[in-house]
Amino acid sequence: MTRTARRRWSREFQGEIDGIALEGTGPVLIHGYDPPAGGKWIDNVIPGKLVAYDRGSGDELWVSPCEVGYGRGFGCGLGQEDDVVVLGPSIRGHRIARMTIASGELIGASEIRAFDQALVFGDMSITVTPDRVCGVMTSAMLEVWSHVRDGERYHIVGRPHPEGEHLLVVYTDTNKKRQGVLRLDVESGDFVDSFLPAEYAVIHDMVCSDGIAALLVGDRAPSRFRQSAGSGNLRLEAYRTDVGTGSGAAPLWREDVADDSPDDLPDVSISMDSAKLYVASGALLEVRDGLSGRSLGDMTLPGLDERIAWGVSQGAGLLAEETRASVFELPA
């Protein structure tokens, strides 16, 4: 019997939400902006704000203006020096900024290359565009490497261990027009091996946790006209990330999943924490054991079908709708 997840707290956000961050410790972080009347802006970079909430009670801890705002690319997380790290666009290009975790006071900021996706780790923040993967030293706010190879386009990045030495990167082999997963060195960006050869039509998503990588894959490459084709058959796959050198790794398990979306982008999305895989489809959230794929149960999360962003950490599920943020109790 499907149950409704227990809501720990819910808060209305004064503005529209465009990004979230939830880690094992520290506050819940919500990034957003105040929309203007009529939706008309002076330029295409929208100043944002960052709000910190107590993860247990939902009490607002602080609100701070955050010049890196709504636009192409956003990333947020915690640094190693009691700081909050935010990456995103600003009036003067993309930046990385650091703020104190206690009050949101700005520590410093520096310009970095534009990006589409960013992950924040204490030692290194990683940014991705189709053209390159870049490593930015988090505390120094300094870009120290970039990975670029002919015939490759980059899409999604994951790190199997928060302090591990390797990254996994979903890429397209432009000659074969198929997708796979590369393994890179975190400190240098050097190519280590092809973790999964480029044999997939499309990898919609990849999440990593505790030495496991889970992929959401499809059998139909994205079309130019989204209305002309659905997302095709979808499948979940999981792999150990500490095996496989050069020839790919054998899957721990594979299983087809249902998706009723008429678009190229599936309604199904995934998150991973403590070796558990969380699979969202509409308002339903299924929890699976990452090693075996065995279902550990499912539940409904009110508002999940209207999600802007969501994530899981240490048994807390953070869900952001357009103007509301909620934390639910989930199996840890």
C-alpha positions as protocol buffer text, in pm:
chain_id: "A"
residue {
  index: 1
  type: MET
  ca { x: 0 y: 0 z: 0 }
}
residue {
  index: 2
  type: THR
  ca { x: 142 y: 337 z: -105 }
}
residue {
  index: 3
  type: ARG
  ca { x: 165 y: 584 z: 181 }
}
residue {
  index: 4
  type: THR
  ca { x: 215 y: 960 z: 190 }
}
residue {
  index: 5
  type: ALA
  ca { x: 556 y: 1071 z: 310 }
}
residue {
  index: 6
  type: ARG
  ca { x: 564 y: 1264 z: 636 }
}
residue {
  index: 7
  type: ARG
  ca { x: 627 y: 1632 z: 575 }
}
residue {
  index: 8
  type: ARG
  ca { x: 878 y: 1772 z: 825 }
}
residue {
  index: 9
  type: TRP
  ca { x: 812 y: 2133 z: 725 }
}
residue {
  index: 10
  type: SER
  ca { x: 705 y: 2353 z: 437 }
}
residue {
  index: 11
  type: ARG
  ca { x: 776 y: 2720 z: 371 }
}
residue {
  index: 12
  type: GLU
  ca { x: 646 y: 2967 z: 117 }
}
residue {
  index: 13
  type: PHE
  ca { x: 936 y: 3135 z: -63 }
}
residue {
  index: 14
  type: GLN
  ca { x: 910 y: 3509 z: -125 }
}
residue {
  index: 15
  type: GLY
  ca { x: 982 y: 3491 z: -496 }
}
residue {
  index: 16
  type: GLU
  ca { x: 1038 y: 3210 z: -747 }
}
residue {
  index: 17
  type: ILE
  ca { x: 1276 y: 2921 z: -675 }
}
residue {
  index: 18
  type: ASP
  ca { x: 1541 y: 2822 z: -928 }
}
residue {
  index: 19
  type: GLY
  ca { x: 1794 y: 2619 z: -727 }
}
residue {
  index: 20
  type: ILE
  ca { x: 1841 y: 2417 z: -407 }
}
residue {
  index: 21
  type: ALA
  ca { x: 2117 y: 2258 z: -201 }
}
residue {
  index: 22
  type: LEU
  ca { x: 2090 y: 1991 z: 69 }
}
residue {
  index: 23
  type: GLU
  ca { x: 2385 y: 1814 z: 226 }
}
residue {
  index: 24
  type: GLY
  ca { x: 2434 y: 1578 z: 519 }
}
residue {
  index: 25
  type: THR
  ca { x: 2488 y: 1863 z: 763 }
}
residue {
  index: 26
  type: GLY
  ca { x: 2416 y: 2232 z: 771 }
}
residue {
  index: 27
  type: PRO
  ca { x: 2115 y: 2432 z: 656 }
}
residue {
  index: 28
  type: VAL
  ca { x: 1878 y: 2383 z: 366 }
}
residue {
  index: 29
  type: LEU
  ca { x: 1966 y: 2637 z: 97 }
}
residue {
  index: 30
  type: ILE
  ca { x: 1713 y: 2781 z: -147 }
}
residue {
  index: 31
  type: HIS
  ca { x: 1810 y: 3014 z: -430 }
}
residue {
  index: 32
  type: GLY
  ca { x: 1553 y: 3227 z: -609 }
}
residue {
  index: 33
  type: TYR
  ca { x: 1460 y: 3569 z: -735 }
}
residue {
  index: 34
  type: ASP
  ca { x: 1180 y: 3827 z: -718 }
}
residue {
  index: 35
  type: PRO
  ca { x: 999 y: 3834 z: -1054 }
}
residue {
  index: 36
  type: PRO
  ca { x: 916 y: 4183 z: -1192 }
}
residue {
  index: 37
  type: ALA
  ca { x: 571 y: 4295 z: -1292 }
}
residue {
  index: 38
  type: GLY
  ca { x: 488 y: 4162 z: -1634 }
}
residue {
  index: 39
  type: GLY
  ca { x: 801 y: 3945 z: -1636 }
}
residue {
  index: 40
  type: LYS
  ca { x: 1007 y: 4217 z: -1807 }
}
residue {
  index: 41
  type: TRP
  ca { x: 1374 y: 4253 z: -1718 }
}
residue {
  index: 42
  type: ILE
  ca { x: 1634 y: 4511 z: -1815 }
}
residue {
  index: 43
  type: ASP
  ca { x: 1880 y: 4239 z: -1917 }
}
residue {
  index: 44
  type: ASN
  ca { x: 1898 y: 3861 z: -1935 }
}
residue {
  index: 45
  type: VAL
  ca { x: 2076 y: 3809 z: -1601 }
}
residue {
  index: 46
  type: ILE
  ca { x: 1841 y: 3817 z: -1304 }
}
residue {
  index: 47
  type: PRO
  ca { x: 1981 y: 3909 z: -959 }
}
residue {
  index: 48
  type: GLY
  ca { x: 1902 y: 3640 z: -708 }
}
residue {
  index: 49
  type: LYS
  ca { x: 1892 y: 3579 z: -335 }
}
residue {
  index: 50
  type: LEU
  ca { x: 1992 y: 3288 z: -116 }
}
residue {
  index: 51
  type: VAL
  ca { x: 1788 y: 3180 z: 186 }
}
residue {
  index: 52
  type: ALA
  ca { x: 1909 y: 2940 z: 455 }
}
residue {
  index: 53
  type: TYR
  ca { x: 1656 y: 2735 z: 659 }
}
residue {
  index: 54
  type: ASP
  ca { x: 1716 y: 2517 z: 961 }
}
residue {
  index: 55
  type: ARG
  ca { x: 1701 y: 2160 z: 831 }
}
residue {
  index: 56
  type: GLY
  ca { x: 1506 y: 2034 z: 1132 }
}
residue {
  index: 57
  type: SER
  ca { x: 1251 y: 2308 z: 1199 }
}
residue {
  index: 58
  type: GLY
  ca { x: 1242 y: 2504 z: 874 }
}
residue {
  index: 59
  type: ASP
  ca { x: 1309 y: 2830 z: 1063 }
}
residue {
  index: 60
  type: GLU
  ca { x: 1457 y: 3096 z: 839 }
}
residue {
  index: 61
  type: LEU
  ca { x: 1819 y: 3155 z: 942 }
}
residue {
  index: 62
  type: TRP
  ca { x: 1917 y: 3430 z: 701 }
}
residue {
  index: 63
  type: VAL
  ca { x: 1847 y: 3588 z: 363 }
}
residue {
  index: 64
  type: SER
  ca { x: 2131 y: 3732 z: 158 }
}
residue {
  index: 65
  type: PRO
  ca { x: 2142 y: 3898 z: -186 }
}
residue {
  index: 66
  type: CYS
  ca { x: 2326 y: 3668 z: -426 }
}
residue {
  index: 67
  type: GLU
  ca { x: 2451 y: 3832 z: -745 }
}
residue {
  index: 68
  type: VAL
  ca { x: 2497 y: 3496 z: -914 }
}
residue {
  index: 69
  type: GLY
  ca { x: 2139 y: 3433 z: -1015 }
}
residue {
  index: 70
  type: TYR
  ca { x: 1886 y: 3291 z: -1251 }
}
residue {
  index: 71
  type: GLY
  ca { x: 2016 y: 3201 z: -1595 }
}
residue {
  index: 72
  type: ARG
  ca { x: 2233 y: 2945 z: -1770 }
}
residue {
  index: 73
  type: GLY
  ca { x: 2384 y: 2720 z: -1504 }
}
residue {
  index: 74
  type: PHE
  ca { x: 2362 y: 2709 z: -1126 }
}
residue {
  index: 75
  type: GLY
  ca { x: 2535 y: 2516 z: -849 }
}
residue {
  index: 76
  type: CYS
  ca { x: 2537 y: 2541 z: -471 }
}
residue {
  index: 77
  type: GLY
  ca { x: 2686 y: 2350 z: -177 }
}
residue {
  index: 78
  type: LEU
  ca { x: 2904 y: 2371 z: 132 }
}
residue {
  index: 79
  type: GLY
  ca { x: 3277 y: 2439 z: 138 }
}
residue {
  index: 80
  type: GLN
  ca { x: 3539 y: 2328 z: 389 }
}
residue {
  index: 81
  type: GLU
  ca { x: 3566 y: 2655 z: 581 }
}
residue {
  index: 82
  type: ASP
  ca { x: 3215 y: 2701 z: 726 }
}
residue {
  index: 83
  type: ASP
  ca { x: 3111 y: 2857 z: 398 }
}
residue {
  index: 84
  type: VAL
  ca { x: 2837 y: 2832 z: 138 }
}
residue {
  index: 85
  type: VAL
  ca { x: 2954 y: 2814 z: -224 }
}
residue {
  index: 86
  type: VAL
  ca { x: 2738 y: 2935 z: -514 }
}
residue {
  index: 87
  type: LEU
  ca { x: 2816 y: 2917 z: -886 }
}
residue {
  index: 88
  type: GLY
  ca { x: 2613 y: 3081 z: -1159 }
}
residue {
  index: 89
  type: PRO
  ca { x: 2567 y: 3374 z: -1398 }
}
residue {
  index: 90
  type: SER
  ca { x: 2599 y: 3739 z: -1299 }
}
residue {
  index: 91
  type: ILE
  ca { x: 2597 y: 4069 z: -1481 }
}
residue {
  index: 92
  type: ARG
  ca { x: 2974 y: 4029 z: -1532 }
}
residue {
  index: 93
  type: GLY
  ca { x: 2966 y: 3668 z: -1650 }
}
residue {
  index: 94
  type: HIS
  ca { x: 2961 y: 3343 z: -1458 }
}
residue {
  index: 95
  type: ARG
  ca { x: 3112 y: 3349 z: -1111 }
}
residue {
  index: 96
  type: ILE
  ca { x: 3188 y: 3139 z: -809 }
}
residue {
  index: 97
  type: ALA
  ca { x: 3108 y: 3309 z: -476 }
}
residue {
  index: 98
  type: ARG
  ca { x: 3164 y: 3213 z: -114 }
}
residue {
  index: 99
  type: MET
  ca { x: 2945 y: 3326 z: 179 }
}
residue {
  index: 100
  type: THR
  ca { x: 2961 y: 3252 z: 550 }
}
residue {
  index: 101
  type: ILE
  ca { x: 2734 y: 2969 z: 659 }
}
residue {
  index: 102
  type: ALA
  ca { x: 2645 y: 3157 z: 979 }
}
residue {
  index: 103
  type: SER
  ca { x: 2502 y: 3475 z: 824 }
}
residue {
  index: 104
  type: GLY
  ca { x: 2534 y: 3469 z: 444 }
}
residue {
  index: 105
  type: GLU
  ca { x: 2798 y: 3744 z: 449 }
}
residue {
  index: 106
  type: LEU
  ca { x: 2996 y: 3754 z: 127 }
}
residue {
  index: 107
  type: ILE
  ca { x: 3353 y: 3626 z: 161 }
}
residue {
  index: 108
  type: GLY
  ca { x: 3461 y: 3670 z: -199 }
}
residue {
  index: 109
  type: ALA
  ca { x: 3389 y: 3593 z: -564 }
}
residue {
  index: 110
  type: SER
  ca { x: 3576 y: 3535 z: -889 }
}
residue {
  index: 111
  type: GLU
  ca { x: 3490 y: 3492 z: -1255 }
}
residue {
  index: 112
  type: ILE
  ca { x: 3484 y: 3146 z: -1414 }
}
residue {
  index: 113
  type: ARG
  ca { x: 3387 y: 3005 z: -1754 }
}
residue {
  index: 114
  type: ALA
  ca { x: 3017 y: 2977 z: -1836 }
}
residue {
  index: 115
  type: PHE
  ca { x: 2866 y: 2636 z: -1764 }
}
residue {
  index: 116
  type: ASP
  ca { x: 2544 y: 2435 z: -1780 }
}
residue {
  index: 117
  type: GLN
  ca { x: 2585 y: 2213 z: -1471 }
}
residue {
  index: 118
  type: ALA
  ca { x: 2793 y: 2252 z: -1156 }
}
residue {
  index: 119
  type: LEU
  ca { x: 2863 y: 2032 z: -854 }
}
residue {
  index: 120
  type: VAL
  ca { x: 3019 y: 2170 z: -536 }
}
residue {
  index: 121
  type: PHE
  ca { x: 3259 y: 1968 z: -322 }
}
residue {
  index: 122
  type: GLY
  ca { x: 3480 y: 2092 z: -40 }
}
residue {
  index: 123
  type: ASP
  ca { x: 3802 y: 2050 z: -234 }
}
residue {
  index: 124
  type: MET
  ca { x: 3691 y: 2101 z: -594 }
}
residue {
  index: 125
  type: SER
  ca { x: 3385 y: 2232 z: -774 }
}
residue {
  index: 126
  type: ILE
  ca { x: 3313 y: 2085 z: -1118 }
}
residue {
  index: 127
  type: THR
  ca { x: 3144 y: 2263 z: -1407 }
}
residue {
  index: 128
  type: VAL
  ca { x: 3023 y: 2114 z: -1735 }
}
residue {
  index: 129
  type: THR
  ca { x: 2935 y: 2248 z: -2079 }
}
residue {
  index: 130
  type: PRO
  ca { x: 2908 y: 2047 z: -2401 }
}
residue {
  index: 131
  type: ASP
  ca { x: 3258 y: 2174 z: -2490 }
}
residue {
  index: 132
  type: ARG
  ca { x: 3451 y: 2104 z: -2168 }
}
residue {
  index: 133
  type: VAL
  ca { x: 3461 y: 1987 z: -1808 }
}
residue {
  index: 134
  type: CYS
  ca { x: 3636 y: 2225 z: -1567 }
}
residue {
  index: 135
  type: GLY
  ca { x: 3774 y: 2193 z: -1215 }
}
residue {
  index: 136
  type: VAL
  ca { x: 3757 y: 2495 z: -983 }
}
residue {
  index: 137
  type: MET
  ca { x: 3939 y: 2487 z: -648 }
}
residue {
  index: 138
  type: THR
  ca { x: 3652 y: 2563 z: -411 }
}
residue {
  index: 139
  type: SER
  ca { x: 3823 y: 2764 z: -136 }
}
residue {
  index: 140
  type: ALA
  ca { x: 4059 y: 2947 z: -373 }
}
residue {
  index: 141
  type: MET
  ca { x: 3777 y: 3005 z: -627 }
}
residue {
  index: 142
  type: LEU
  ca { x: 4031 y: 2935 z: -899 }
}
residue {
  index: 143
  type: GLU
  ca { x: 3982 y: 2731 z: -1215 }
}
residue {
  index: 144
  type: VAL
  ca { x: 4278 y: 2492 z: -1228 }
}
residue {
  index: 145
  type: TRP
  ca { x: 4201 y: 2249 z: -1511 }
}
residue {
  index: 146
  type: SER
  ca { x: 3979 y: 2178 z: -1806 }
}
residue {
  index: 147
  type: HIS
  ca { x: 3917 y: 1853 z: -1991 }
}
residue {
  index: 148
  type: VAL
  ca { x: 3864 y: 1879 z: -2368 }
}
residue {
  index: 149
  type: ARG
  ca { x: 3905 y: 1606 z: -2630 }
}
residue {
  index: 150
  type: ASP
  ca { x: 3818 y: 1602 z: -2999 }
}
residue {
  index: 151
  type: GLY
  ca { x: 3503 y: 1410 z: -3085 }
}
residue {
  index: 152
  type: GLU
  ca { x: 3345 y: 1442 z: -2738 }
}
residue {
  index: 153
  type: ARG
  ca { x: 3048 y: 1641 z: -2602 }
}
residue {
  index: 154
  type: TYR
  ca { x: 2988 y: 1649 z: -2226 }
}
residue {
  index: 155
  type: HIS
  ca { x: 2657 y: 1643 z: -2041 }
}
residue {
  index: 156
  type: ILE
  ca { x: 2641 y: 1522 z: -1679 }
}
residue {
  index: 157
  type: VAL
  ca { x: 2902 y: 1481 z: -1406 }
}
residue {
  index: 158
  type: GLY
  ca { x: 2901 y: 1277 z: -1084 }
}
residue {
  index: 159
  type: ARG
  ca { x: 3147 y: 1189 z: -809 }
}
residue {
  index: 160
  type: PRO
  ca { x: 3106 y: 841 z: -658 }
}
residue {
  index: 161
  type: HIS
  ca { x: 3268 y: 948 z: -328 }
}
residue {
  index: 162
  type: PRO
  ca { x: 3263 y: 1310 z: -198 }
}
residue {
  index: 163
  type: GLU
  ca { x: 3639 y: 1293 z: -135 }
}
residue {
  index: 164
  type: GLY
  ca { x: 3720 y: 1035 z: -402 }
}
residue {
  index: 165
  type: GLU
  ca { x: 3989 y: 1074 z: -666 }
}
residue {
  index: 166
  type: HIS
  ca { x: 3766 y: 1017 z: -971 }
}
residue {
  index: 167
  type: LEU
  ca { x: 3478 y: 1183 z: -1154 }
}
residue {
  index: 168
  type: LEU
  ca { x: 3232 y: 1018 z: -1392 }
}
residue {
  index: 169
  type: VAL
  ca { x: 3118 y: 1219 z: -1693 }
}
residue {
  index: 170
  type: VAL
  ca { x: 2838 y: 1135 z: -1936 }
}
residue {
  index: 171
  type: TYR
  ca { x: 2954 y: 1219 z: -2288 }
}
residue {
  index: 172
  type: THR
  ca { x: 2861 y: 1179 z: -2653 }
}
residue {
  index: 173
  type: ASP
  ca { x: 3099 y: 1030 z: -2906 }
}
residue {
  index: 174
  type: THR
  ca { x: 3024 y: 1267 z: -3194 }
}
residue {
  index: 175
  type: ASN
  ca { x: 3147 y: 1020 z: -3455 }
}
residue {
  index: 176
  type: LYS
  ca { x: 2935 y: 729 z: -3334 }
}
residue {
  index: 177
  type: LYS
  ca { x: 2650 y: 956 z: -3212 }
}
residue {
  index: 178
  type: ARG
  ca { x: 2622 y: 738 z: -2904 }
}
residue {
  index: 179
  type: GLN
  ca { x: 2671 y: 815 z: -2536 }
}
residue {
  index: 180
  type: GLY
  ca { x: 2889 y: 663 z: -2265 }
}
residue {
  index: 181
  type: VAL
  ca { x: 3066 y: 751 z: -1939 }
}
residue {
  index: 182
  type: LEU
  ca { x: 3425 y: 869 z: -1895 }
}
residue {
  index: 183
  type: ARG
  ca { x: 3630 y: 852 z: -1578 }
}
residue {
  index: 184
  type: LEU
  ca { x: 3849 y: 1157 z: -1502 }
}
residue {
  index: 185
  type: ASP
  ca { x: 4100 y: 1242 z: -1230 }
}
residue {
  index: 186
  type: VAL
  ca { x: 3952 y: 1499 z: -989 }
}
residue {
  index: 187
  type: GLU
  ca { x: 4277 y: 1689 z: -923 }
}
residue {
  index: 188
  type: SER
  ca { x: 4399 y: 1718 z: -1282 }
}
residue {
  index: 189
  type: GLY
  ca { x: 4101 y: 1649 z: -1510 }
}
residue {
  index: 190
  type: ASP
  ca { x: 4312 y: 1388 z: -1690 }
}
residue {
  index: 191
  type: PHE
  ca { x: 4136 y: 1102 z: -1869 }
}
residue {
  index: 192
  type: VAL
  ca { x: 4156 y: 779 z: -1666 }
}
residue {
  index: 193
  type: ASP
  ca { x: 3949 y: 536 z: -1872 }
}
residue {
  index: 194
  type: SER
  ca { x: 3621 y: 477 z: -2049 }
}
residue {
  index: 195
  type: PHE
  ca { x: 3403 y: 358 z: -1764 }
}
residue {
  index: 196
  type: LEU
  ca { x: 3111 y: 277 z: -1994 }
}
residue {
  index: 197
  type: PRO
  ca { x: 3174 y: 269 z: -2371 }
}
residue {
  index: 198
  type: ALA
  ca { x: 2966 y: 495 z: -2595 }
}
residue {
  index: 199
  type: GLU
  ca { x: 2692 y: 244 z: -2676 }
}
residue {
  index: 200
  type: TYR
  ca { x: 2378 y: 418 z: -2543 }
}
residue {
  index: 201
  type: ALA
  ca { x: 2128 y: 611 z: -2755 }
}
residue {
  index: 202
  type: VAL
  ca { x: 2081 y: 858 z: -2468 }
}
residue {
  index: 203
  type: ILE
  ca { x: 2169 y: 879 z: -2098 }
}
residue {
  index: 204
  type: HIS
  ca { x: 1903 y: 1103 z: -1947 }
}
residue {
  index: 205
  type: ASP
  ca { x: 2057 y: 1121 z: -1600 }
}
residue {
  index: 206
  type: MET
  ca { x: 2333 y: 982 z: -1379 }
}
residue {
  index: 207
  type: VAL
  ca { x: 2363 y: 995 z: -999 }
}
residue {
  index: 208
  type: CYS
  ca { x: 2641 y: 863 z: -774 }
}
residue {
  index: 209
  type: SER
  ca { x: 2673 y: 765 z: -408 }
}
residue {
  index: 210
  type: ASP
  ca { x: 2895 y: 540 z: -197 }
}
residue {
  index: 211
  type: GLY
  ca { x: 3078 y: 384 z: -490 }
}
residue {
  index: 212
  type: ILE
  ca { x: 2763 y: 323 z: -697 }
}
residue {
  index: 213
  type: ALA
  ca { x: 2656 y: 500 z: -1016 }
}
residue {
  index: 214
  type: ALA
  ca { x: 2294 y: 476 z: -1132 }
}
residue {
  index: 215
  type: LEU
  ca { x: 2191 y: 571 z: -1486 }
}
residue {
  index: 216
  type: LEU
  ca { x: 1856 y: 650 z: -1641 }
}
residue {
  index: 217
  type: VAL
  ca { x: 1892 y: 552 z: -2007 }
}
residue {
  index: 218
  type: GLY
  ca { x: 1666 y: 555 z: -2311 }
}
residue {
  index: 219
  type: ASP
  ca { x: 1657 y: 384 z: -2647 }
}
residue {
  index: 220
  type: ARG
  ca { x: 1580 y: 694 z: -2851 }
}
residue {
  index: 221
  type: ALA
  ca { x: 1814 y: 988 z: -2899 }
}
residue {
  index: 222
  type: PRO
  ca { x: 1656 y: 1332 z: -2843 }
}
residue {
  index: 223
  type: SER
  ca { x: 1476 y: 1463 z: -3150 }
}
residue {
  index: 224
  type: ARG
  ca { x: 1490 y: 1814 z: -3281 }
}
residue {
  index: 225
  type: PHE
  ca { x: 1117 y: 1859 z: -3247 }
}
residue {
  index: 226
  type: ARG
  ca { x: 1007 y: 1744 z: -2901 }
}
residue {
  index: 227
  type: GLN
  ca { x: 644 y: 1708 z: -3003 }
}
residue {
  index: 228
  type: SER
  ca { x: 733 y: 1454 z: -3272 }
}
residue {
  index: 229
  type: ALA
  ca { x: 865 y: 1178 z: -3048 }
}
residue {
  index: 230
  type: GLY
  ca { x: 833 y: 1051 z: -2693 }
}
residue {
  index: 231
  type: SER
  ca { x: 1117 y: 960 z: -2461 }
}
residue {
  index: 232
  type: GLY
  ca { x: 1113 y: 595 z: -2571 }
}
residue {
  index: 233
  type: ASN
  ca { x: 1173 y: 297 z: -2344 }
}
residue {
  index: 234
  type: LEU
  ca { x: 1351 y: 385 z: -2021 }
}
residue {
  index: 235
  type: ARG
  ca { x: 1581 y: 167 z: -1813 }
}
residue {
  index: 236
  type: LEU
  ca { x: 1760 y: 198 z: -1482 }
}
residue {
  index: 237
  type: GLU
  ca { x: 2112 y: 56 z: -1454 }
}
residue {
  index: 238
  type: ALA
  ca { x: 2353 y: 52 z: -1160 }
}
residue {
  index: 239
  type: TYR
  ca { x: 2729 y: -5 z: -1152 }
}
residue {
  index: 240
  type: ARG
  ca { x: 3007 y: -27 z: -897 }
}
residue {
  index: 241
  type: THR
  ca { x: 3247 y: 255 z: -968 }
}
residue {
  index: 242
  type: ASP
  ca { x: 3562 y: 100 z: -819 }
}
residue {
  index: 243
  type: VAL
  ca { x: 3590 y: -161 z: -1098 }
}
residue {
  index: 244
  type: GLY
  ca { x: 3641 y: -151 z: -1471 }
}
residue {
  index: 245
  type: THR
  ca { x: 3947 y: -6 z: -1641 }
}
residue {
  index: 246
  type: GLY
  ca { x: 3927 y: 75 z: -2008 }
}
residue {
  index: 247
  type: SER
  ca { x: 3666 y: -178 z: -2118 }
}
residue {
  index: 248
  type: GLY
  ca { x: 3364 y: -79 z: -1910 }
}
residue {
  index: 249
  type: ALA
  ca { x: 3202 y: -233 z: -1605 }
}
residue {
  index: 250
  type: ALA
  ca { x: 2941 y: -505 z: -1567 }
}
residue {
  index: 251
  type: PRO
  ca { x: 2606 y: -380 z: -1428 }
}
residue {
  index: 252
  type: LEU
  ca { x: 2492 y: -469 z: -1079 }
}
residue {
  index: 253
  type: TRP
  ca { x: 2136 y: -476 z: -1213 }
}
residue {
  index: 254
  type: ARG
  ca { x: 1910 y: -344 z: -1489 }
}
residue {
  index: 255
  type: GLU
  ca { x: 1537 y: -283 z: -1493 }
}
residue {
  index: 256
  type: ASP
  ca { x: 1290 y: -117 z: -1730 }
}
residue {
  index: 257
  type: VAL
  ca { x: 1080 y: 168 z: -1593 }
}
residue {
  index: 258
  type: ALA
  ca { x: 752 y: 310 z: -1716 }
}
residue {
  index: 259
  type: ASP
  ca { x: 724 y: 665 z: -1846 }
}
residue {
  index: 260
  type: ASP
  ca { x: 413 y: 826 z: -1993 }
}
residue {
  index: 261
  type: SER
  ca { x: 573 y: 1157 z: -2092 }
}
residue {
  index: 262
  type: PRO
  ca { x: 495 y: 1259 z: -2452 }
}
residue {
  index: 263
  type: ASP
  ca { x: 817 y: 1460 z: -2471 }
}
residue {
  index: 264
  type: ASP
  ca { x: 1180 y: 1375 z: -2536 }
}
residue {
  index: 265
  type: LEU
  ca { x: 1256 y: 1452 z: -2172 }
}
residue {
  index: 266
  type: PRO
  ca { x: 1115 y: 1181 z: -1943 }
}
residue {
  index: 267
  type: ASP
  ca { x: 898 y: 1255 z: -1641 }
}
residue {
  index: 268
  type: VAL
  ca { x: 1113 y: 1010 z: -1443 }
}
residue {
  index: 269
  type: SER
  ca { x: 1405 y: 1158 z: -1246 }
}
residue {
  index: 270
  type: ILE
  ca { x: 1650 y: 1007 z: -998 }
}
residue {
  index: 271
  type: SER
  ca { x: 1853 y: 1094 z: -690 }
}
residue {
  index: 272
  type: MET
  ca { x: 2090 y: 886 z: -479 }
}
residue {
  index: 273
  type: ASP
  ca { x: 2213 y: 895 z: -120 }
}
residue {
  index: 274
  type: SER
  ca { x: 2370 y: 641 z: 117 }
}
residue {
  index: 275
  type: ALA
  ca { x: 2361 y: 376 z: -160 }
}
residue {
  index: 276
  type: LYS
  ca { x: 1983 y: 412 z: -197 }
}
residue {
  index: 277
  type: LEU
  ca { x: 1828 y: 511 z: -528 }
}
residue {
  index: 278
  type: TYR
  ca { x: 1522 y: 735 z: -526 }
}
residue {
  index: 279
  type: VAL
  ca { x: 1309 y: 731 z: -841 }
}
residue {
  index: 280
  type: ALA
  ca { x: 1051 y: 1006 z: -891 }
}
residue {
  index: 281
  type: SER
  ca { x: 766 y: 971 z: -1139 }
}
residue {
  index: 282
  type: GLY
  ca { x: 480 y: 1216 z: -1112 }
}
residue {
  index: 283
  type: ALA
  ca { x: 396 y: 1246 z: -742 }
}
residue {
  index: 284
  type: LEU
  ca { x: 526 y: 895 z: -665 }
}
residue {
  index: 285
  type: LEU
  ca { x: 870 y: 831 z: -514 }
}
residue {
  index: 286
  type: GLU
  ca { x: 1010 y: 477 z: -515 }
}
residue {
  index: 287
  type: VAL
  ca { x: 1309 y: 381 z: -301 }
}
residue {
  index: 288
  type: ARG
  ca { x: 1546 y: 107 z: -422 }
}
residue {
  index: 289
  type: ASP
  ca { x: 1854 y: -61 z: -284 }
}
residue {
  index: 290
  type: GLY
  ca { x: 2139 y: 64 z: -501 }
}
residue {
  index: 291
  type: LEU
  ca { x: 2333 y: -262 z: -492 }
}
residue {
  index: 292
  type: SER
  ca { x: 2052 y: -500 z: -582 }
}
residue {
  index: 293
  type: GLY
  ca { x: 1780 y: -281 z: -734 }
}
residue {
  index: 294
  type: ARG
  ca { x: 1534 y: -433 z: -487 }
}
residue {
  index: 295
  type: SER
  ca { x: 1238 y: -208 z: -415 }
}
residue {
  index: 296
  type: LEU
  ca { x: 1228 y: -84 z: -55 }
}
residue {
  index: 297
  type: GLY
  ca { x: 885 y: 71 z: -92 }
}
residue {
  index: 298
  type: ASP
  ca { x: 718 y: 372 z: -246 }
}
residue {
  index: 299
  type: MET
  ca { x: 530 y: 678 z: -128 }
}
residue {
  index: 300
  type: THR
  ca { x: 364 y: 989 z: -258 }
}
residue {
  index: 301
  type: LEU
  ca { x: 513 y: 1333 z: -199 }
}
residue {
  index: 302
  type: PRO
  ca { x: 252 y: 1609 z: -239 }
}
residue {
  index: 303
  type: GLY
  ca { x: 389 y: 1856 z: -493 }
}
residue {
  index: 304
  type: LEU
  ca { x: 647 y: 1618 z: -642 }
}
residue {
  index: 305
  type: ASP
  ca { x: 463 y: 1626 z: -975 }
}
residue {
  index: 306
  type: GLU
  ca { x: 514 y: 2007 z: -979 }
}
residue {
  index: 307
  type: ARG
  ca { x: 883 y: 1988 z: -889 }
}
residue {
  index: 308
  type: ILE
  ca { x: 1134 y: 2251 z: -991 }
}
residue {
  index: 309
  type: ALA
  ca { x: 1415 y: 2060 z: -816 }
}
residue {
  index: 310
  type: TRP
  ca { x: 1453 y: 1790 z: -552 }
}
residue {
  index: 311
  type: GLY
  ca { x: 1724 y: 1601 z: -366 }
}
residue {
  index: 312
  type: VAL
  ca { x: 1785 y: 1358 z: -81 }
}
residue {
  index: 313
  type: SER
  ca { x: 2039 y: 1355 z: 201 }
}
residue {
  index: 314
  type: GLN
  ca { x: 2050 y: 1155 z: 525 }
}
residue {
  index: 315
  type: GLY
  ca { x: 1681 y: 1062 z: 519 }
}
residue {
  index: 316
  type: ALA
  ca { x: 1562 y: 1414 z: 433 }
}
residue {
  index: 317
  type: GLY
  ca { x: 1397 y: 1481 z: 99 }
}
residue {
  index: 318
  type: LEU
  ca { x: 1404 y: 1843 z: -16 }
}
residue {
  index: 319
  type: LEU
  ca { x: 1137 y: 1935 z: -269 }
}
residue {
  index: 320
  type: ALA
  ca { x: 1114 y: 2274 z: -440 }
}
residue {
  index: 321
  type: GLU
  ca { x: 802 y: 2382 z: -623 }
}
residue {
  index: 322
  type: GLU
  ca { x: 780 y: 2719 z: -794 }
}
residue {
  index: 323
  type: THR
  ca { x: 729 y: 2921 z: -474 }
}
residue {
  index: 324
  type: ARG
  ca { x: 743 y: 2663 z: -195 }
}
residue {
  index: 325
  type: ALA
  ca { x: 1011 y: 2448 z: -36 }
}
residue {
  index: 326
  type: SER
  ca { x: 933 y: 2136 z: 172 }
}
residue {
  index: 327
  type: VAL
  ca { x: 1136 y: 1875 z: 358 }
}
residue {
  index: 328
  type: PHE
  ca { x: 998 y: 1521 z: 392 }
}
residue {
  index: 329
  type: GLU
  ca { x: 1109 y: 1224 z: 601 }
}
residue {
  index: 330
  type: LEU
  ca { x: 1239 y: 945 z: 375 }
}
residue {
  index: 331
  type: PRO
  ca { x: 1397 y: 602 z: 435 }
}
residue {
  index: 332
  type: ALA
  ca { x: 1767 y: 661 z: 507 }
}
